Amino acid sequence: MLTRRTLLITGGATALVGGASVVGVAHGPGLSKARAPWQQAGESFGDARIDALAYAILAPNPHNRQPWQFDLVGDDRIDVYVDLERRLPHTDPFDRQITIGFGCLLELLVMAAAERGYVATVTPFPDGQPSPRLNGNRIAQVRFERSETAPKDPLFQSVLARRSTKEPYDTEQPVASSALETVIAGGQGDLEIGGTLEAAQRTRIIELAWQGFQIEMATDLTRRESVDLMRIGNRAVVDNPDGIDMGGIPMGLFKMTGIVTPEGLDTPGSTAYNEGLKMYHPIIHSAQGFVWVKAEENSRLSQLQAGRAWVRMNLAAQQIGLCVHPLSQILQEFPEMAEPYEAIRAELNVQPNGVLHMLGRVGYTKFPAASPRWPVESKLISSNA
Ligand SMILES: Cc1cc2nc3c(=O)[nH]c(=O)nc-3n(C[C@H](O)[C@H](O)[C@H](O)COP(=O)(O)O)c2cc1C
């Protein structure tokens, strides 16, 4: 997976960046429209449920697919569905990560409701826990009830500032154990949340994560799934404010001049492909430590809980200026990943029936701009329930 960071600056493209007229053509629209939902959260939509959903859709979620749909039923209920077309069948064959993303969403929904004086009661998978993949049934039913005593969550203050920070981290700025403990304490629920700053273990996990990244890139189906979701240049990001955001003026130029194309990124050995690998190496290798979320069993409920815990950890980190970045490749259940998948489980002592739901690196750098989102209104459906 690549990020919005500049993928490659070749001599030719650097020269082009200097040409004002070319910049004007390639620049296209700014990214403010794609980021508008971060401003819209906090506005009143005239319905407390939509007000809370406007925050919830800012949740972290795999490949930023934003696979949610909301049916407002009666005047106090939200039925949450998955848009089955927005799953990731190759990197996430059992929809485990997609479900974790829903956990992140539900946690923010509960927090945002409390801010407005509502208790939001979540009933997960009211129609049963689908297996091996999700189906069209409800992910959750959420009931809103007015309450003067709805407890407010201090982590809510960081919802708009929260980021998944996918840049290289400062290798001169180690993470203190107290900071790691703050992140671990942020997660809640019945899951086993842990972390490490220990040098030897950190090096072992970095090597596994790097192996996993290379396998995902070398495997045609998984690489293609990511490449198909890359939004290269501002125009592509604004038209589809989801997927892997590679906006910015240089990207627009690279696309326009044919230096960065989906075909190039999808061709092992090409310049774009090799630069992608080169770009990700320092990202993974600058990890100053890791945090993780394990569960005793890989149920749909534990997946939702893992998401709820992860977003809380992300918010707790944000509050102390610490960056986090999920590295999920070695957690993925496609056959080519089997070796590092087993190795990370052994490294982190995952029991035979257990599962490692989240693994993220921690460290310090400047927080990036907010990632794109579809507006909350675009996610409202009517299923005539
Ligand atoms: C279950 C899950 C898995 C994720 N895995 C990765 C990953 O492997 N690599 C990555 O760069 N980001 C990963 N992310 C982060 C998402 O890409 C990120 O949340 C999304 O792009 C939106 O960006 P934001 O969190 O900054 O709003 C993951 C997030 C979730 C919830």
The ligand as an SDF file (V2000), in Angstrom:
LIG
                    3D

 31 33  0  0  0  0  0  0  0  0999 V2000
   -8.7410   -2.6790   10.5550 C   0  0  0  0  0  0  0  0  0  0  0  0
   -7.8450   -1.6120    9.9970 C   0  0  0  0  0  0  0  0  0  0  0  0
   -6.7070   -1.9890    9.2990 C   0  0  0  0  0  0  0  0  0  0  0  0
   -5.8560   -1.0150    8.7650 C   0  0  0  0  0  0  0  0  0  0  0  0
   -4.6990   -1.4110    8.1180 N   0  0  0  0  0  0  0  0  0  0  0  0
   -3.8680   -0.4800    7.5910 C   0  0  0  0  0  0  0  0  0  0  0  0
   -2.6600   -0.8680    6.9430 C   0  0  0  0  0  0  0  0  0  0  0  0
   -2.3110   -2.0370    6.8510 O   0  0  0  0  0  0  0  0  0  0  0  0
   -1.8670    0.1040    6.4260 N   0  0  0  0  0  0  0  0  0  0  0  0
   -2.2140    1.4220    6.5090 C   0  0  0  0  0  0  0  0  0  0  0  0
   -1.4820    2.2760    6.0040 O   0  0  0  0  0  0  0  0  0  0  0  0
   -3.3380    1.8250    7.1520 N   0  0  0  0  0  0  0  0  0  0  0  0
   -4.1640    0.9060    7.6850 C   0  0  0  0  0  0  0  0  0  0  0  0
   -5.2980    1.3050    8.3450 N   0  0  0  0  0  0  0  0  0  0  0  0
   -5.6010    2.7300    8.4740 C   0  0  0  0  0  0  0  0  0  0  0  0
   -6.5280    3.2050    7.3770 C   0  0  0  0  0  0  0  0  0  0  0  0
   -5.8620    3.1800    6.1430 O   0  0  0  0  0  0  0  0  0  0  0  0
   -7.0220    4.6180    7.7130 C   0  0  0  0  0  0  0  0  0  0  0  0
   -7.8320    4.5400    8.8560 O   0  0  0  0  0  0  0  0  0  0  0  0
   -7.8280    5.2370    6.5860 C   0  0  0  0  0  0  0  0  0  0  0  0
   -7.0210    5.4490    5.4590 O   0  0  0  0  0  0  0  0  0  0  0  0
   -8.4170    6.5910    7.0000 C   0  0  0  0  0  0  0  0  0  0  0  0
   -7.3990    7.4360    7.4550 O   0  0  0  0  0  0  0  0  0  0  0  0
   -7.4550    8.0820    8.9020 P   0  0  0  0  0  0  0  0  0  0  0  0
   -7.4220    6.9800    9.9110 O   0  0  0  0  0  0  0  0  0  0  0  0
   -6.2380    8.9700    9.0060 O   0  0  0  0  0  0  0  0  0  0  0  0
   -8.7350    8.8630    8.9870 O   0  0  0  0  0  0  0  0  0  0  0  0
   -6.1660    0.3570    8.9140 C   0  0  0  0  0  0  0  0  0  0  0  0
   -7.3140    0.7250    9.6450 C   0  0  0  0  0  0  0  0  0  0  0  0
   -8.1410   -0.2510   10.1840 C   0  0  0  0  0  0  0  0  0  0  0  0
   -9.3580    0.1600   10.9660 C   0  0  0  0  0  0  0  0  0  0  0  0
  1  2  1  0
  2  3  1  0
  2 30  2  0
  3  4  2  0
  4  5  1  0
  4 28  1  0
  5  6  2  0
  6  7  1  0
  6 13  1  0
  7  8  2  0
  7  9  1  0
  9 10  1  0
 10 11  2  0
 10 12  1  0
 12 13  2  0
 13 14  1  0
 14 15  1  0
 14 28  1  0
 15 16  1  0
 16 17  1  0
 16 18  1  0
 18 19  1  0
 18 20  1  0
 20 21  1  0
 20 22  1  0
 22 23  1  0
 23 24  1  0
 24 25  2  0
 24 26  1  0
 24 27  1  0
 28 29  2  0
 29 30  1  0
 30 31  1  0
M  END
$$$$
